[in-house]
Amino acid sequence: MIFDYSDGDFIMPMGNSMGMDFDGNLHMRMGDNMSMDMETGNIHFTSSWKKNDESRGFSLFGKDKDKDKF
């Protein structure tokens, strides 16, 4: 879950580049800490927006990212 500092709401990610807040507004990820409200075009400053493969702890190919690290 991503916190939206601009309006105090939370955004639920729906993939690597889209999310929806609790009011039903769609947000498009613009950067790690920025999204754009798709209805109004307003830029919102957010908490860190990780990519899906980073937040799950494994790669898209099913292998652990840290498997070969000591």
N, C-alpha and C positions, 0 to 999 in steps of 0.2 A: 504494500500500500504506500502511496506517495502523498506527502503532505503538501498542500498548496498554500504557501505563505501569503499569496496575494489576497485570498478571500477566506482563509481559515478552514477550508474544506479538504476532504481527502479524495484522491483520484485512484481508482482501481485500474491497474494496467490490463490491457487486452491485446497483448502482443508487444513487440519491440518498439512500436512507434505510436500507438494509440492507447487511450484510456478514457474512462468515464467517471465523472464525479458523482456525488450522492444526489445532486440536483438533476442528473440526467444529461449534463452537458458533455459533449465529446471534446477531448483534448488531443492534440497532435504533439508528439515530442519534438522539440526544437533543439535540445541539447541535454546534457546530464542534469541540469537544474533549471530547465525552462520548458514550458509548453504553451501552445496557442489554443485558446478556446475557439472551436470551429464555427460556432454560431456568431460570436461577436468579433472575432479576430484579435481580441485582447491577448497580450502576452502575460503569462503567469510565471512567477518564480516558485520553484518547487524544491522539495528535498531530492536527494539523489534518485535518479531514474535508471535502474540497472536493466541491462538487456536480459531477456528471458533465460538464455543459456548461462549467464553469470549468476543469476539468483538461484538456479536449481542445483548448482554444484557439479554439473556434468556437461559434457559437450553435446552438440547435436548428433554426434555419432555414437553416443552411449558410453564413451570411455571417460574415466575420471580425469579431470584436469591435472591433479596432483599425483597421479599414479607413478610417474617416473622421478618424482622429487624425493630427496632423502631427508 
